[in-house]
Amino acid sequence: MVEVFKTNVRYADDAIKLITELHRLFDHYHANFDLSDCDRILRVQCVHHTIDADAIIALIQQRGFHAEVLEDIVIHENS
């Protein structure tokens, strides 16, 4: 499972601190930031468990940042 979050994290130092804390609290998650994306994306992947998006958002907010789940957009082509 992969969950993608839109954040307001701007600096690599902040991203590294958040990733370190996420990995400490949720050792079964693999997470990374894409700060070059306009939405400053946080991707969280977990193979064997569901991802607790609310807990991730709460942690990020506790550290003074904003995060929200980036909703999936499915595009259907007419055949």
C-alpha positions as CSV (number, residue, x, y, z in Angstrom):
1,M,0.0,0.0,0.0
2,V,1.2,3.5,-0.8
3,E,-0.3,6.7,0.7
4,V,0.7,10.1,-0.8
5,F,0.5,13.3,1.2
6,K,0.6,17.0,0.1
7,T,2.7,18.9,2.7
8,N,4.1,22.3,3.3
9,V,7.6,21.0,4.2
10,R,10.1,23.2,2.3
11,Y,13.5,22.3,3.5
12,A,15.5,19.1,3.3
13,D,16.6,19.4,7.0
14,D,13.0,19.4,8.1
15,A,12.1,16.5,5.8
16,I,15.0,14.4,7.1
17,K,13.9,15.0,10.7
18,L,10.3,14.0,9.9
19,I,11.4,10.9,8.0
20,T,13.6,9.9,10.9
21,E,10.8,10.3,13.3
22,L,8.3,8.5,11.1
23,H,10.7,5.5,10.7
24,R,11.3,5.5,14.5
25,L,7.6,5.4,15.3
26,F,6.5,3.3,12.4
27,D,9.4,0.9,11.6
28,H,7.4,-1.0,9.0
29,Y,6.8,2.1,6.9
30,H,9.2,3.3,4.1
31,A,8.8,7.1,3.6
32,N,10.4,9.8,1.5
33,F,9.8,13.4,0.4
34,D,9.8,14.9,-3.0
35,L,10.4,18.5,-2.2
36,S,10.9,19.5,-5.8
37,D,7.2,18.7,-6.5
38,C,4.9,21.7,-6.2
39,D,2.9,19.8,-3.5
40,R,6.0,18.8,-1.5
41,I,5.0,15.2,-1.6
42,L,5.5,12.7,1.2
43,R,5.1,9.1,0.1
44,V,4.6,6.4,2.6
45,Q,4.8,2.7,1.6
46,C,4.0,-0.3,3.7
47,V,3.9,-3.9,2.5
48,H,2.3,-5.8,5.4
49,H,0.2,-3.3,7.2
50,T,-2.3,-0.5,6.4
51,I,-1.0,3.0,6.7
52,D,-2.4,5.1,9.5
53,A,-2.8,8.4,7.6
54,D,-4.4,10.2,10.6
55,A,-1.4,9.3,12.8
56,I,1.0,10.6,10.1
57,I,-0.9,13.8,9.7
58,A,-1.1,14.3,13.5
59,L,2.7,13.8,13.8
60,I,3.4,16.3,11.0
61,Q,1.0,18.8,12.5
62,Q,2.6,18.4,16.0
63,R,5.9,19.4,14.4
64,G,4.4,22.6,13.0
65,F,3.7,21.5,9.4
66,H,0.6,20.8,7.4
67,A,-0.2,17.5,5.6
68,E,-3.2,16.1,3.8
69,V,-3.8,12.9,1.9
70,L,-3.6,13.5,-1.8
71,E,-6.6,11.9,-3.2
72,D,-6.3,9.4,-6.1
73,I,-7.6,10.7,-9.4
74,V,-8.7,8.0,-11.8
75,I,-9.0,8.9,-15.4
76,H,-11.2,6.6,-17.5
77,E,-10.8,6.7,-21.3
78,N,-13.9,6.1,-23.4
79,S,-13.2,3.1,-25.6
